[in-house]
Amino acid sequence: MATPKEQLNLIRLIHFALMGGAGVFAVLVAFLVVSDNISGTPIEVLNYLSPAYFFIILASHSVVFKSIIRNTDLAGKDIKQKLASYQTAHIIRLAILEGCALFASVVALLNGEILHLITVALTMAIMYSKLPTPFLVESELRLNPDEKDQLQ
């Protein structure tokens, strides 16, 4: 059975994997757009949908995460069970953010406009700011002192 510290490291690994997928795709899209390997007719409505989607996600990703944590009965559970619930909520939060980054990358690819990759960069910055550290997990799960010690 994994220790709480090992569980946190696993959550961090998943976090970096999700960020890496969106980041690698954005780099490939940037390369294609800059090298003018894009052909096709731009879809103008996507130029507005990409930033709109970003602002919707900006407002909603934390609400969804907090709702999942709040609706999970954590009372009486040990630190490992709490971390398992946290992992699920965190993956959902990152998937929402990753969806926004991938959508912006696809819009940049379809329209041949590298400007949409700014949305990807902003989304990746938000994802990085949500990197699970012992302090962040402690505050989001409201751990007691014993559980905090196990996480260190």
N, C-alpha and C positions, 0 to 999 in steps of 0.2 A: 504494500500500500504506500502511495506517495505521501510525503510529508507536505504540510501546507506551503513551505517554501518551494518545494518541487512543483506543486500545483500552480503556484504563482508563476514560476518560470515557464511552465507549459502554456499558460495563458499569454504570457509575453511572446513566446515563440509563435503561437497562432496569430497574435496581433501583428508581428512583423511579416508573417507570411501573407496575410491579407493586404497589408500595405505594399508589400513587394510586388504582388500580382498587378495591382492597379498602377504602381510606379513603373514597372517594366513595360506594360502596355502603353502608358503615356509616352515613354521614351521612344518606343517604336513608332507611335503615331507622329511624334515630333519629327523624327527622322524622315518619315514618308512625306509629311507636309513640307518640310524645308527642302527636300530634294525634288519637289514637284512631281512626285509619282502618283498624284491623285488626279483622277479623271472623273467627270460626271457633273451633273448640275447641282449646285448648292440648294439645299432646302431651307429657305429663309426663316420659316417658323422655328426651326431648331435654334437659330441664333438667339431667340427670346426664351425658348423653353429651358435651355441649359442653365442660364443664370437664375431663372425662376425656380427651377428644381433645386438649385444650390441653396437658395434662401429658405425654401420649404424644409429641406433637410436640416439646415442650420438650426431652424426653430424646433424641429420635431425629434431629432435623434436622442437628445437628452430626456425628452418627455417620455419616449418609448422605453428607454433604459430604466428610468426611475419608476415607471409604471410596472415593469416586469419585476423589479426588485421589491417594490411595495406590495405587489400581489402575491409574492412568494412568501410563504410562512417560514420565516427564519428563526422564530422564537423556539428555543429549546434544541436547536440543531447545533452540532459541533462545527468547528472551523472548516473541516473538510467538506461538509455538506453545504455550508454557506459559500465556500469557494466554487463548488460545482454549480450552484445557482448563479453566482456571479459570472462564471465563465459563459454560461448560456446567454445571459443578458448582455454581456460584453461582446460576444460574437454577433448577436443580432444588431447591436449598436454599430459595430464596425461594418457589417454587411450593408446597412443603410447608407453609411458614408461611402463605402466602396462602390455601391451602385451609382451614386452621384458622380464619383470620379470616373468610372467607366463610361457613364452616359456622356459626360463632357468630352472624354477622349473620342468616343464614336462620333460625336458632333464635329469635333475638329477634323476627324478623318473624312467624314462625308462632305463637309463644306470646305475643306482645305484651308481652314483658318486656325492658325496656331494660337490665336488669342484665347480660345476656349480652354487651353491648357492651364491658364491662370486659375480657372475653377478647380482643376485637378490639383494644382499646387496648394491652393487654399484648403481644399478638402484633406489633402495629405497632412497639412500642418495641424488641422483639427484632430485628425486621427493620431498624430504623434502626441498631441497634448493629452490624449486619453490613454496613453501608455500606462498599463497597470504597474504602479509602484506600491510598495507596502503602505506608504502614506495615503495614496489615493484609494486603495482598497479599504483601508481602515476607516476612512471618512465616508466612503459610499456605503459600506456595510455596517457602520457604527459598531465596530468590534470592541469587546471589553479588553482590559489590560492583559489578561491571560492569553487571549487570542492574538493580540498584537505581538506579544513575545514569541508565539509560535511562528508568526509570519516573518520574523526577522532572521 
